Amino acid sequence: MKKNLRYSISLTVAIALAASWMALSAFPAKDDGAASTKAFVGARIIDGTGKAPIENATLIVRNGHIEAVGTSVKVPAGAQRIDATGKTLIPGLASGHSHIFTAEQLERYARYGITTVMSLGGDNEIAIRDQLRSEHPAGHAHLFIAGPIVVSKTPEDARKAVDLVAAAKTDIVKFRLDDQLGKATKMSPEVYTAIFDEAHKKGMRVAVHVVVLSDAKAVLKLGANMIAHSVRDQEIDDETIALLKKNRAVYCPTFTRELSTYVYGEKPAFLNDPFLLNNVDQAELAKVQDPGFQEKMRNDKGGQWYKEHLPVAMRNMKKVFDAGVPVVMGTDTGAPTGRFQGYFEHVELDYMVQAGLTPMQTLVASTSNVAKFLHASDLGTLEAGKSADLVVLNANPLDDIKNTRKIDSVYIAGNRVPEK
């Protein structure tokens, strides 16, 4: 990620950006020109709340929002009737931790069925958000942002950086507490304490990139609202779980972040997956297949550490979940090479199930839990009054979570997302 935008953008500019801020972090999509009322008929509907599926159901969409869902819903006169017999409808999937560098990347996420994205830190996120709010394009995932990551070295600079982010009205403040396994200098307690103090004064929540248990405890004691990666170095303890619950914090495991640090040492089978290849960034695909890149990854000690500790991360996620802490799906896609936007979100679902969640629990963590974390009351479930963001699947993900990859079509605000 780029660093220190706070030095290249003045407070005056940040306040000017804030003046263009609108009430919602999500943005509406233009109507696709089809009938404003649609009826999905005969579907299995998994609504994202965790309730049992509704079989042979009808879902009515009017003017971009869900009007009714159920087995006895009548199709309104003049509605566009969409036969969903044998198919499964789920809410659009949501990532609580990704990274956006261009507006066009939100189209890729959408084509993969990811209709909501929290971009958890980036220098141009504010400009992208404001561009999209101005243009209201169809076919883009809803965007929420953290803005420039706070990377300050002094408490004074940390407060200024938080002020800039708060002035731009981002959805959260983000910083990293990580020495990259000894390769970098970790942010000092004096600096990150100042981040929390200033963020709380501004009414902002704080997400923290952590790796080890001691750092997770330290930031939770200061009021962290999101642990943005798994605790990986050791088993999570009862004190940490109690702190998570006290803060009403969410836990975002990002298993595929670990996967991306070692998997390309050998050519993984998923590089031949048609679901990946249909929408993949070809330049990114070429990078991970370069022999030099593969050789470097094979010899990377950090990657091997993450590989060895991935089982620890998976056990910790299950323990946190079982204790009643909200888990939100996230991947860190869009950052270093090989974190494939849109595709890795589906791989993450598979790892969450391997870690012990049921497919239904995983879907909730990937839809309504993320929406609640984002304070996006209009998103996350297929219920009356919500934005009509949904994925039509050709198979039931409760039978096999990999069935989320069998996408028939994707809709955002009732509009079908165009295929590539």
TAHUVEN-V138560 format. One record per residue. N is the residue number from 1. PSI is psi in whole degrees, 0 to 359 (NA if undefined). Layout:
n=[N & N]
psi=[PSI & PSI]
This chain:
n=[1 & 2 & 3 & 4 & 5 & 6 & 7 & 8 & 9 & 10 & 11 & 12 & 13 & 14 & 15 & 16 & 17 & 18 & 19 & 20 & 21 & 22 & 23 & 24 & 25 & 26 & 27 & 28 & 29 & 30 & 31 & 32 & 33 & 34 & 35 & 36 & 37 & 38 & 39 & 40 & 41 & 42 & 43 & 44 & 45 & 46 & 47 & 48 & 49 & 50 & 51 & 52 & 53 & 54 & 55 & 56 & 57 & 58 & 59 & 60 & 61 & 62 & 63 & 64 & 65 & 66 & 67 & 68 & 69 & 70 & 71 & 72 & 73 & 74 & 75 & 76 & 77 & 78 & 79 & 80 & 81 & 82 & 83 & 84 & 85 & 86 & 87 & 88 & 89 & 90 & 91 & 92 & 93 & 94 & 95 & 96 & 97 & 98 & 99 & 100 & 101 & 102 & 103 & 104 & 105 & 106 & 107 & 108 & 109 & 110 & 111 & 112 & 113 & 114 & 115 & 116 & 117 & 118 & 119 & 120 & 121 & 122 & 123 & 124 & 125 & 126 & 127 & 128 & 129 & 130 & 131 & 132 & 133 & 134 & 135 & 136 & 137 & 138 & 139 & 140 & 141 & 142 & 143 & 144 & 145 & 146 & 147 & 148 & 149 & 150 & 151 & 152 & 153 & 154 & 155 & 156 & 157 & 158 & 159 & 160 & 161 & 162 & 163 & 164 & 165 & 166 & 167 & 168 & 169 & 170 & 171 & 172 & 173 & 174 & 175 & 176 & 177 & 178 & 179 & 180 & 181 & 182 & 183 & 184 & 185 & 186 & 187 & 188 & 189 & 190 & 191 & 192 & 193 & 194 & 195 & 196 & 197 & 198 & 199 & 200 & 201 & 202 & 203 & 204 & 205 & 206 & 207 & 208 & 209 & 210 & 211 & 212 & 213 & 214 & 215 & 216 & 217 & 218 & 219 & 220 & 221 & 222 & 223 & 224 & 225 & 226 & 227 & 228 & 229 & 230 & 231 & 232 & 233 & 234 & 235 & 236 & 237 & 238 & 239 & 240 & 241 & 242 & 243 & 244 & 245 & 246 & 247 & 248 & 249 & 250 & 251 & 252 & 253 & 254 & 255 & 256 & 257 & 258 & 259 & 260 & 261 & 262 & 263 & 264 & 265 & 266 & 267 & 268 & 269 & 270 & 271 & 272 & 273 & 274 & 275 & 276 & 277 & 278 & 279 & 280 & 281 & 282 & 283 & 284 & 285 & 286 & 287 & 288 & 289 & 290 & 291 & 292 & 293 & 294 & 295 & 296 & 297 & 298 & 299 & 300 & 301 & 302 & 303 & 304 & 305 & 306 & 307 & 308 & 309 & 310 & 311 & 312 & 313 & 314 & 315 & 316 & 317 & 318 & 319 & 320 & 321 & 322 & 323 & 324 & 325 & 326 & 327 & 328 & 329 & 330 & 331 & 332 & 333 & 334 & 335 & 336 & 337 & 338 & 339 & 340 & 341 & 342 & 343 & 344 & 345 & 346 & 347 & 348 & 349 & 350 & 351 & 352 & 353 & 354 & 355 & 356 & 357 & 358 & 359 & 360 & 361 & 362 & 363 & 364 & 365 & 366 & 367 & 368 & 369 & 370 & 371 & 372 & 373 & 374 & 375 & 376 & 377 & 378 & 379 & 380 & 381 & 382 & 383 & 384 & 385 & 386 & 387 & 388 & 389 & 390 & 391 & 392 & 393 & 394 & 395 & 396 & 397 & 398 & 399 & 400 & 401 & 402 & 403 & 404 & 405 & 406 & 407 & 408 & 409 & 410 & 411 & 412 & 413 & 414 & 415 & 416 & 417 & 418 & 419 & 420]
psi=[149 & 160 & 157 & 44 & 333 & 337 & 341 & 1 & 128 & 163 & 326 & 316 & 319 & 319 & 324 & 320 & 321 & 329 & 335 & 0 & 140 & 175 & 333 & 145 & 330 & 156 & 145 & 154 & 148 & 150 & 144 & 3 & 349 & 181 & 135 & 345 & 127 & 148 & 113 & 117 & 136 & 15 & 159 & 128 & 119 & 111 & 356 & 357 & 347 & 354 & 160 & 149 & 152 & 118 & 148 & 52 & 167 & 138 & 125 & 130 & 127 & 126 & 43 & 355 & 156 & 126 & 323 & 150 & 133 & 180 & 344 & 20 & 132 & 143 & 122 & 150 & 135 & 357 & 149 & 116 & 125 & 114 & 114 & 24 & 130 & 359 & 165 & 130 & 129 & 159 & 154 & 137 & 154 & 135 & 126 & 357 & 98 & 185 & 131 & 133 & 341 & 153 & 327 & 333 & 333 & 335 & 319 & 313 & 314 & 318 & 333 & 4 & 8 & 102 & 354 & 133 & 127 & 110 & 106 & 56 & 120 & 147 & 334 & 15 & 319 & 315 & 319 & 314 & 312 & 326 & 314 & 324 & 327 & 321 & 334 & 54 & 151 & 158 & 8 & 142 & 149 & 141 & 131 & 152 & 156 & 339 & 194 & 131 & 136 & 119 & 30 & 156 & 350 & 154 & 323 & 313 & 326 & 317 & 319 & 319 & 318 & 320 & 320 & 314 & 317 & 321 & 328 & 359 & 51 & 175 & 345 & 161 & 140 & 136 & 165 & 137 & 90 & 130 & 13 & 48 & 43 & 1 & 349 & 172 & 128 & 144 & 138 & 155 & 326 & 322 & 311 & 337 & 321 & 323 & 311 & 316 & 314 & 320 & 317 & 324 & 326 & 1 & 25 & 144 & 162 & 130 & 140 & 129 & 116 & 162 & 321 & 158 & 318 & 323 & 322 & 316 & 317 & 314 & 328 & 325 & 336 & 357 & 24 & 140 & 345 & 127 & 110 & 359 & 173 & 150 & 124 & 341 & 332 & 171 & 137 & 147 & 175 & 327 & 316 & 318 & 319 & 321 & 318 & 315 & 321 & 319 & 351 & 41 & 160 & 158 & 122 & 102 & 328 & 55 & 325 & 345 & 316 & 317 & 319 & 346 & 348 & 340 & 335 & 4 & 329 & 155 & 111 & 150 & 331 & 346 & 347 & 6 & 120 & 329 & 324 & 311 & 335 & 330 & 11 & 152 & 111 & 325 & 320 & 321 & 320 & 323 & 314 & 346 & 2 & 127 & 324 & 319 & 317 & 318 & 318 & 319 & 322 & 329 & 5 & 115 & 326 & 316 & 320 & 325 & 315 & 323 & 315 & 330 & 359 & 318 & 326 & 314 & 320 & 319 & 321 & 320 & 316 & 320 & 317 & 315 & 313 & 334 & 355 & 12 & 132 & 127 & 133 & 138 & 139 & 164 & 340 & 23 & 151 & 354 & 233 & 169 & 137 & 3 & 90 & 116 & 131 & 309 & 315 & 335 & 322 & 324 & 321 & 319 & 318 & 317 & 325 & 321 & 317 & 330 & 350 & 355 & 151 & 162 & 321 & 316 & 323 & 319 & 320 & 317 & 339 & 7 & 273 & 327 & 320 & 317 & 319 & 317 & 322 & 358 & 35 & 82 & 345 & 353 & 169 & 339 & 161 & 78 & 156 & 134 & 345 & 158 & 138 & 71 & 112 & 158 & 128 & 118 & 149 & 359 & 164 & 117 & 346 & 337 & 322 & 120 & 337 & 347 & 350 & 344 & 350 & 70 & 127 & 313 & 161 & 140 & 138 & 124 & 38 & 356 & 133 & 131 & 126 & 144 & 160 & NA]
